Amino acid sequence: QVQLVESGGGWVQPGGSLTLSCAASGFTFSSFAMSWYRQAPGKERDLVASISSTGGSTSYRDSVKGRFTITRDNTKNTVYLQMNSLKPEDTAVYYCNARNGYYPRGYWGQGTQVTVSS
C-alpha cells in the first residue's frame, strides 16, 4: 500500500527553523519527483518546492526562495524540507506529494501542521 507520512511540524517563533520529513513506502520512490505543498485555512493548496527523481533539479515558489531547501535521500525513501527564517505567513498544513509521468496526479500524505507565531 502506498504511504507518505509527514513529520517534523510544530510551533516556532518568527525567524526560527523547522525541518520536515516525508517517509515514503509502497512504490518506487527513486522514479518519482517529490514536492511539498501547503494549505492555510480558507486558502488553496499551493506548491512550495519540488525536486527531481535523482535530486539533480529543484524549484521553489518565489516567497520561500533563499529560506527553504528541499532535499531527498533515495536510500532512505525520504524527502526533506529545511525551513529557515520562518514567517507567520508560512503557517499552514504542509503536504508531501509524489508524481511521475505514469501517475501525474500523484500520491499524497496526510499533512503536518506548521505554526509560526509569537
C-alpha positions, 0 to 999 in steps of 0.5 A: 500500500502506498504511504507518505507520512509527514513529520517534523511540524510544530510551533516556532517563533518568527525567524526560527527553523523547522525541518520536515520529513516525508517517509515514503513506502509502497512504490518506487520512490527513486522514479518519482519527483517529490514536492511539498505543498501547503494549505492555510485555512480558507486558502488553496493548496499551493506548491512550495518546492519540488525536486527531481527523481535523482535530486539533480533539479529543484524549484521553489515558489518565489516567497520561500526562495533563499529560506527553504531547501528541499532535499531527498535521500533515495536510500532512505525513501525520504524527502526533506524540507529545511525551513529557515527564517520562518514567517507567520505567513508560512503557517499552514498544513504542509503536504508531501506529494509524489508524481511521475509521468505514469501517475501525474496526479500523484500520491499524497500524505496526510499533512503536518501542521506548521505554526509560526507565531509569537 
